[in-house]
Structure formats: C-alpha cells, structure tokens
Amino acid sequence: MKSIDDARPSRGRGDRGVALSRILPRSRFFACDDIVANSFSDDAARCRRGDVFVARMTTDGDGHDDVARAVARGAAGVIAERMVPTAGTPLCVVPDSHWAHARLAHALAGDPAREMRLIAITGTSGKTTTAWLTAAVLAEAGLRVGVLSDLGCLDADATTPEPADFARPAVLAAWLRRLAAGGCSHAVVEVSSRMLAEQALAGVACDTVAVTNIGAAHLDLHGTVRSYRRVKARILDALGHGGCLVADGDGGLERLLARAARLERGVTCLTTGLTAGCDLRARSIERSLHGQTFLLSAGGQSLPVSVDAPVTSFARNALTAAAIGLHHGIPLERIVAGIEAAGSVAGRMERLDRGQDVPVFVDSPTSGHALRATLRSLRRLTRGRLAVIADERAVAVVGHEAFEQAAFRWCDQSVVAPATMMNDAEEQPGQADLAAYAAIDRLLSRSAGRDCVLVLGDPAAVGPGPGAPAEAASLPRVIDGWLQLAHPPRPVGRRAA
C-alpha cells in the first residue's frame, strides 16, 4: 500500500482532468488552445507518458533544462515560465511555475480545502505549539479537526500523528483530501517559509491566518532577512474573503497588520500579546519551572489559565490559539479548557519527570530565534545552574553559531552529543561517544533542585516517533533512561508477612 507521500498527483478513473486555462490565469498556450491535465510531475526522470511536466527552479536545478527529457519520456504537455523547445508538445507559459505546480496539485485533488475551514499558521517560531493548541481548542468545542504539522499529520479519528512531507504541494493536497473525506470541518496547517517560497497554498483560501512572529531565520534558503520577511508576508495571499488575521501585537508585525487592513476582502485582524492594547492579552499570575498560570483577557472577560510549560513563548502561542478559537465562535471558557487539557505539546518544552528534583525539559527548536526565546525564559526562572544537552543534529538545525551564542549567553554548561552516540546498540561506541556519555552523566549527577536541564533532540522524548522502528534511539530517550535508572520508582507498599 502506497503512503500519501508516494502518491502521484492525478485524477481518479472516470474524471475528466483539469483544464489549465481554468486554473492558471494569465497563462499563454502554444501548439494548442488548452491543456487538460490528468497527472503531472516536476521531475523529468520520473515523468510518465501522459503527465504534464512542470518546469520550475528548485535546489536541484532548473527544470527548464530538463524539458527535452520529459518530452522524450512521453509528457503530454509542459508548463514553464519561458519559451522552451518542446518538439511540438503543447506548452503553457505562466508567470510563476511554483504557483502553477501547487495550484495544479490542489485542483487534481478536487480542491479539498474548499470543503473545510482552513487555518494556516506561520512564523519564525511557535508554529507547531500553536497548531496543536489550536486543534485542542477546536476539539474541545466538539469540532472535527485535522492537523498537519512538523510533529506529524492527524485526522479527526486518529490518535497517532503520521510523518509526511506536506511541504510538497501534492502531499499537502492529498492530506487535505484525506481530512475532508474523513469528515473534518476544520484543518490546521503549519506553514513554513519553504512552503510559502514554493507557493504551496496557491489557490487555497484560508478562513484564518495566524502569524506568531517574524525574526531572522533560514537565511540559507532565503538569502537575506528582507527576502525572508517578504516570503513570510505571502501568507496574506492565502487569506480568503471575510477571513481573519491573528498576529502578535507587541511589536514587529505592524507592516503586516497594516497590509492586511488594506486588503479589500472584508478581512478582520486580531492582535495578541502581553501588553495593553492587544485584543487578547496574557498577564502572568505565577510562573516557575514547574509551570505557569496567566490571566487570559479578551472582550471584557478574563479567565486564569494553568499549563505545564513554563516559558513565555507558550503563553504567547496559547493566546494565538485562543484568538483563533474566538474567531470561530468558541466561548472563552471552552478555549481555556482546551488549552489546559493540552497542557504542553510533545517535543516542545515537554517535561521529563521520573521523580527527580531537577526540572528536565525536551525541546526541538527549528531556528536560533526559537532557541533564544526558550533559553531566555528558562534563565529568568532558574535560580541555580541552567544546562543544555544537545544532539549535534539538533544543533545543525538551529545553526552552530546560533547555538553557541545562545548557550554562551544564557547557560552555565552545555554538552553536544555526537550523532553516533545514538547509533545501533550493537555498534562499538567511539571515544567521542564515551566522552559525551561521561559528560552527560556528570552534568545530571551534579544537578540539584534549583537547577534546570534543557535537552535538544528528537521530539519522541520517551519512545520512538511515528513510523520509527522500536529500537530507534534519540538523545531524549538516553536522558530518560538515565533518569529512570537514577530514580527508580518507589514501592507503593509492602506485602503483609
């Protein structure tokens, strides 16, 4: 059985296909009046007879250079951004082949997003946490909701997220079709800058768009901070008529809010933040490494919210989820119940508790921006020593320089574990692995109740992730195993003699 990731973007049997003139405005046709697509590919090497080949620029190269190969393999048509030789094969020239590629994927899937209320969440950090908190709020209100996020994809009836590369438009469209077919009324989609750069939401009209924040990140992909911000602003193109923009109102997103206000689509804006003047505001009541309680205020009503995650960013993400809930007509009491029921999000400041005195958290930040926000909050709450233990693969994700700067500024100690330390148990550990084990053992052994330890690694903190083999190892599992050995459960009672 093929997974959604392996599925080819195509119409089912008996369907007429999709006329490109209908879905691609401003397109021009050569050697034909129109092209009807039943399937497509953007990889000339995998192009099959009857496919429409989409020539687009990717990190692997310029697809326009592969048109001849696609035609030789039997492509029935070509979509390109410029005139290219096609040996008589019908050609459709478009302004943006990324947009055309994604739009065709959604059209061939039957435009499933139109059958649900779609909520798109983007930002430099906090997307995953906000997505799952939003899903918890909607589910608390009795709605059938699906989630597509970095932690996996989940329909309304599933309990375990499935891994999927939904940044690929064909996979995204297939998952949206699955959610719609399963009776989901709402879909929450985490939208990365890569997805926005490749126009993954082409032709999709979102009911709600949320922007958690915009910092400086992923410059390896976008080049400059200005380009990154410009790509992030594309999320507004997906905001449908009468939709709502939810954005952080504490500063930094003024231009985005102003641009949204100028849209002639009946768009409303909700701001969230920790300062006065925001539509939804959080004020801290109590906060420690054991959790936090804050007062959530909106529309003249205020309710306390208690959650396990101690960091300020979690409160901000909860505010965004609350704003989305209010836009969808959910009472504030239900919103608070949904947030508190979630408590925390797997792999995002998730607490590892085996009865030890020292608080240990697992996190998997995807940018230096996210790591800095987490360490800054933990530093303020930690009276003793703050330490970070990181898998070198997690360090590579946030950037070595960003990790070193953040650890130097806020941490008293840091240990980077080599990826080989998580290799199969049958392999003989090297000197670097043994040294890392020893450093971790010393760090944890010397940690006391006033200290705090942050572990950066695979989100599957105490077990293998979705689809992973049972013996899969990760740094959080190594730390969890150490904690279990060092703090065995105490017997509840003794058997009578």
C-alpha positions in Angstrom: 0.0 0.0 0.0 1.4 3.4 -1.0 1.7 6.2 1.5 0.4 9.6 0.8 4.0 10.8 0.3 4.4 8.3 -2.5 1.1 9.0 -4.2 1.2 10.5 -7.7 -0.8 13.7 -8.2 -3.6 12.5 -10.6 -7.3 12.4 -11.2 -9.2 9.2 -10.5 -10.6 7.0 -13.2 -13.6 8.5 -14.9 -12.6 12.0 -14.1 -12.2 14.5 -17.0 -9.0 16.1 -15.8 -8.3 19.7 -15.2 -8.1 22.3 -18.0 -5.1 24.6 -17.3 -6.9 27.6 -18.8 -9.4 27.3 -15.9 -7.0 27.2 -13.0 -4.0 29.2 -14.3 -4.9 32.8 -15.0 -2.6 34.9 -17.2 -1.3 31.7 -18.9 -0.4 31.5 -22.6 -0.7 28.4 -24.8 1.5 27.4 -27.7 0.9 24.5 -30.1 -2.6 24.1 -28.6 -5.6 26.0 -27.3 -5.6 24.4 -23.9 -4.0 21.5 -22.0 -6.1 19.1 -19.9 -4.0 17.6 -17.1 -4.8 14.2 -15.6 -1.5 13.8 -13.8 1.7 15.8 -13.6 5.4 15.7 -12.5 8.1 18.2 -11.8 10.8 15.6 -12.0 11.8 14.7 -15.6 13.4 11.5 -14.6 10.1 10.3 -13.1 7.8 11.8 -15.7 5.4 9.2 -17.3 3.5 9.1 -20.5 0.6 11.4 -20.3 1.9 13.6 -17.5 2.1 17.3 -17.7 5.7 18.3 -16.9 6.1 21.4 -14.7 9.4 23.1 -15.2 10.4 25.0 -12.1 13.6 26.2 -10.4 14.5 24.1 -7.3 17.5 23.5 -5.2 18.3 20.6 -7.5 18.4 22.8 -10.6 16.3 24.5 -13.3 13.6 22.3 -14.6 13.5 24.2 -17.9 16.8 22.5 -18.7 15.0 19.1 -18.5 12.1 19.7 -20.8 13.5 17.7 -23.6 14.0 14.7 -21.3 10.4 14.9 -20.0 9.1 15.2 -23.6 11.1 12.1 -24.6 9.5 10.2 -21.7 6.1 11.0 -23.1 5.0 14.2 -21.4 1.6 15.3 -22.8 2.2 19.0 -22.1 4.7 21.3 -20.5 4.2 24.2 -18.0 7.1 26.7 -18.0 7.9 30.3 -17.2 9.5 31.0 -20.5 9.5 29.7 -24.1 11.4 26.4 -24.3 11.7 23.9 -27.2 9.1 21.2 -26.9 9.2 19.5 -30.3 5.6 20.2 -30.9 4.4 19.1 -27.4 1.7 21.6 -26.1 3.3 24.4 -24.0 1.7 26.6 -21.3 3.7 29.6 -20.3 2.9 31.0 -16.8 4.3 33.9 -14.7 5.3 31.6 -11.8 5.7 27.8 -12.3 5.9 27.3 -8.5 2.4 28.7 -8.2 1.2 26.7 -11.2 2.7 23.5 -9.7 0.9 23.9 -6.4 -2.4 25.1 -7.9 -2.5 22.0 -10.2 -1.8 19.7 -7.2 -4.8 21.1 -5.3 -7.0 21.1 -8.4 -6.3 17.5 -9.3 -7.1 16.6 -5.7 -10.5 18.3 -6.1 -9.6 21.4 -4.2 -10.3 19.8 -0.8 -9.5 23.0 1.2 -12.8 24.4 -0.1 -14.7 21.7 1.9 -13.3 22.8 5.3 -12.4 25.9 7.2 -8.6 26.1 6.8 -6.4 27.6 9.5 -2.8 28.4 8.4 -0.2 29.1 11.0 3.2 30.6 10.2 6.0 32.4 11.9 9.7 32.0 12.8 9.0 30.1 16.0 6.0 28.7 17.8 4.1 27.3 14.8 4.0 23.7 16.0 2.9 24.5 19.5 0.3 27.0 18.2 -1.1 24.4 15.7 -1.6 21.7 18.4 -3.1 24.2 20.9 -5.5 25.4 18.2 -6.5 21.9 17.5 -7.1 21.3 21.2 -9.3 24.4 21.4 -11.4 23.4 18.4 -11.7 19.8 19.5 -12.8 21.0 23.0 -15.7 22.7 21.2 -16.7 19.4 19.6 -15.4 20.2 16.1 -13.8 17.6 13.9 -10.3 18.9 13.2 -7.3 17.6 11.4 -3.7 18.8 11.9 -0.7 19.0 9.6 2.4 19.9 11.5 6.1 19.1 11.9 5.2 16.6 14.6 3.1 14.7 12.0 -0.3 14.7 10.4 -3.5 13.6 12.2 -7.1 13.3 11.0 -10.1 13.6 13.3 -10.3 9.9 14.2 -6.6 9.1 14.6 -4.6 9.2 17.8 -1.0 8.9 16.5 0.4 11.5 14.0 1.8 10.2 10.8 5.0 11.6 9.3 4.5 13.3 6.0 6.4 15.8 3.8 3.4 18.0 3.4 5.6 20.9 2.3 5.3 19.2 -1.1 2.1 20.5 -2.7 1.0 17.1 -3.9 1.3 15.6 -0.4 -0.4 18.6 1.1 -3.3 18.3 -1.3 -3.6 14.6 -0.7 -3.7 15.1 3.1 -6.3 17.8 2.8 -8.3 15.4 0.7 -8.0 12.8 3.4 -9.1 15.2 6.1 -12.1 16.3 4.0 -13.1 12.8 3.2 -12.9 11.9 6.9 -15.4 14.5 7.8 -13.1 17.2 9.2 -14.8 20.5 9.4 -11.6 22.3 10.2 -7.9 21.8 9.2 -5.0 23.4 11.0 -1.9 23.6 8.8 1.6 24.6 9.9 3.1 26.7 7.0 6.9 27.0 6.7 8.8 29.6 4.8 9.8 26.9 2.3 6.1 26.3 1.6 5.5 30.0 1.1 8.5 30.3 -1.1 7.2 27.5 -3.3 3.6 28.8 -3.3 2.2 25.6 -1.6 -1.1 27.4 -0.8 -1.7 28.5 -4.4 -5.4 28.8 -5.0 -6.3 28.0 -1.3 -8.5 30.4 0.6 -7.9 30.2 4.3 -10.5 31.1 6.8 -7.8 32.2 9.4 -4.2 33.0 9.1 -2.0 33.3 12.2 1.5 34.8 12.4 3.3 34.0 15.6 6.3 36.3 15.0 8.9 37.0 12.3 12.5 37.1 13.1 15.7 36.3 11.2 15.9 32.6 10.2 16.5 30.2 7.3 18.8 32.7 5.6 20.5 29.7 3.9 17.2 29.3 1.9 16.1 32.9 1.5 19.4 34.9 1.4 18.5 38.0 3.4 16.3 39.0 6.3 14.4 41.2 3.9 13.7 38.3 1.5 12.7 36.1 4.4 10.2 38.7 5.6 8.8 39.2 2.1 8.3 35.4 1.7 6.5 35.2 5.1 4.2 38.1 4.1 2.9 35.8 1.3 0.7 34.2 3.8 -1.7 37.1 3.3 -2.3 36.0 -0.3 -4.0 32.8 1.1 -6.4 34.8 3.4 -9.9 34.4 2.0 -12.8 36.8 1.8 -14.1 37.6 5.3 -11.1 35.9 6.8 -9.2 36.8 9.9 -5.5 37.6 10.5 -4.2 36.8 14.0 -0.9 38.4 14.8 1.4 39.3 17.7 0.6 42.9 18.7 3.7 43.5 20.9 5.7 44.9 18.0 7.4 43.8 14.8 4.4 43.0 12.7 3.0 46.5 12.2 3.6 46.4 8.5 1.9 43.0 8.1 -1.1 44.2 10.0 -1.3 47.5 8.0 -1.1 45.5 4.8 -3.9 43.2 5.9 -6.1 46.2 6.8 -5.7 47.4 3.2 -7.0 44.2 1.7 -10.4 44.6 0.1 -11.7 41.3 1.2 -13.5 42.1 4.4 -10.6 40.9 6.5 -10.6 41.4 10.2 -7.4 41.5 12.4 -6.9 40.3 16.0 -3.8 41.1 17.9 -2.4 39.1 20.8 0.3 40.0 23.3 1.5 40.6 26.8 1.0 44.4 26.8 -2.1 46.6 27.0 -3.8 47.5 23.7 -3.9 44.0 22.3 -7.2 42.4 21.6 -6.2 39.3 23.6 -3.8 39.8 26.5 -2.0 37.5 28.9 -0.8 38.7 32.3 1.3 36.4 34.4 -0.1 35.4 37.8 2.5 32.8 38.8 5.4 31.3 36.9 8.1 28.8 37.9 10.0 25.9 36.4 7.0 23.7 37.5 4.5 25.6 35.2 2.7 28.8 34.9 -0.7 30.5 35.5 -1.7 33.5 33.5 -4.8 35.6 33.2 -6.3 35.5 29.7 -8.3 38.6 28.9 -10.5 39.1 25.8 -13.6 41.2 25.1 -14.0 42.3 28.6 -13.7 38.8 30.0 -10.8 37.4 32.0 -10.1 33.8 33.0 -7.0 32.1 34.5 -5.1 29.5 32.5 -2.7 27.0 34.1 -0.3 25.0 32.0 2.8 22.8 32.5 5.1 24.6 30.1 6.9 27.4 32.0 8.2 29.6 29.1 6.7 32.9 28.0 6.5 31.7 24.4 4.0 29.1 25.3 1.7 31.7 26.8 2.0 33.7 23.5 1.2 30.6 21.5 -1.8 29.9 23.7 -3.0 33.5 23.1 -2.9 32.9 19.3 -4.8 29.7 19.7 -7.4 31.5 21.8 -7.8 34.2 19.2 -8.4 31.6 16.6 -11.0 30.0 18.8 -12.8 33.3 19.4 -12.9 34.0 15.7 -14.6 30.6 15.3 -17.2 31.5 17.9 -15.9 29.3 20.7 -16.7 30.7 24.2 -13.7 31.7 26.3 -14.4 29.0 28.9 -14.1 26.3 26.3 -11.0 27.9 24.9 -9.3 27.8 28.3 -10.4 24.2 28.9 -8.8 23.2 25.6 -5.5 24.9 26.3 -5.4 23.4 29.8 -6.3 20.0 28.5 -3.3 20.2 26.1 -1.0 21.3 29.0 2.0 21.0 26.7 2.9 19.8 23.2 5.0 16.7 22.6 8.6 17.6 21.9 8.0 21.3 22.5 9.2 22.1 26.1 7.9 18.7 27.2 8.7 17.8 30.8 10.7 14.6 31.5 9.7 13.6 35.0 11.0 10.4 36.6 10.7 11.7 40.2 13.9 13.7 40.1 14.3 17.0 41.8 15.8 18.9 38.9 13.4 20.0 36.1 14.3 18.5 32.8 12.6 19.6 29.5 12.8 18.3 26.0 12.6 20.8 23.1 13.2 20.7 19.4 13.6 24.2 18.1 13.8 24.7 14.4 15.6 28.1 14.5 18.0 30.1 16.6 15.1 32.5 17.2 13.1 29.7 18.9 16.1 28.6 21.0 16.9 32.1 22.2 13.4 32.6 23.3 13.3 29.3 25.3 16.7 29.8 27.0 15.9 33.4 27.8 12.7 32.3 29.7 14.4 29.4 31.4 17.3 31.7 32.6 14.8 34.0 34.3 13.2 31.1 36.1 16.3 29.2 37.1 17.8 30.1 40.4 20.7 27.7 40.1 22.6 26.4 37.0 21.0 26.2 33.6 22.4 23.5 31.3 21.7 22.4 27.8 22.4 18.9 26.4 22.0 18.9 22.6 22.1 16.3 19.9 24.5 17.6 17.2 21.8 17.1 14.6 19.6 19.5 16.6 22.4 22.0 16.8 22.7 21.8 13.0 19.0 22.6 12.6 19.2 25.8 14.6 22.7 26.6 13.3 26.0 26.1 15.1 26.8 29.8 15.5 23.3 30.5 16.8 23.5 27.6 19.3 26.9 28.6 20.6 25.9 32.3 21.0 22.7 31.3 22.9 24.4 28.7 25.1 27.2 31.1 25.9 24.8 33.9 26.9 22.2 32.0 29.0 23.7 28.7 30.0 26.2 27.7 32.7 27.1 24.5 30.9 26.4 22.8 27.5 27.1 19.4 26.1 26.8 18.5 22.5 26.3 14.8 21.9 27.6 13.3 18.6 25.0 11.7 16.3 27.0 8.5 16.5 26.1 8.2 20.2 22.5 7.3 19.1 23.7 4.6 16.7 22.6 1.0 17.0 23.4 -0.5 20.4 25.4 -3.3 18.7 27.9 -0.8 17.3 31.0 -0.2 19.4 31.0 3.4 20.8 33.9 5.6 19.8 35.9 7.9 22.0 33.7 10.9 21.3 30.6 8.9 22.3 32.1 7.7 25.5 33.3 11.3 26.4 29.8 12.6 25.7 28.2 9.9 27.9 30.6 10.8 30.7 29.9 14.5 30.4 26.1 13.9 30.4 26.5 11.6 33.5 28.5 14.2 35.4 26.1 17.0 34.5 23.0 15.1 35.5 24.6 13.7 38.6 25.6 17.1 39.9 22.2 18.8 39.1 20.1 19.9 42.0 16.5 21.1 42.5 17.4 24.7 41.9 19.0 23.8 38.5 17.3 23.2 35.1 18.3 21.0 32.2 17.1 21.5 28.6 17.5 18.6 26.2 17.5 19.3 22.5 16.8 16.4 20.2 14.2 14.2 18.6 10.7 15.1 19.7 10.0 11.4 20.5 11.2 12.0 24.1 10.4 8.7 25.7 9.6 6.5 22.8 10.2 6.1 19.0 8.4 8.6 16.8 5.6 7.7 14.3 6.9 5.2 11.8 10.2 4.8 13.6 11.5 1.3 14.5 11.0 0.3 18.1 14.8 0.3 18.7 15.3 3.8 17.3 17.4 5.8 19.7 17.3 9.5 20.4 19.1 11.8 22.9 15.8 12.4 24.9 15.4 8.6 25.3 19.0 8.4 26.5 18.4 11.1 29.1 15.1 9.5 30.1 16.8 6.1 30.5 19.4 7.8 32.8 16.7 9.4 34.9 14.8 6.1 35.3 18.0 4.3 36.4 18.9 7.1 38.8 15.4 7.5 40.2 13.7 4.1 40.3 10.0 4.2 41.3 9.4 3.7 45.0 7.3 0.8 46.0 3.7 1.7 46.9 3.5 -0.6 49.9 4.8 -3.9 51.3 3.0 -7.3 51.2 1.9 -8.4 54.6 4.0 -11.2 56.1 
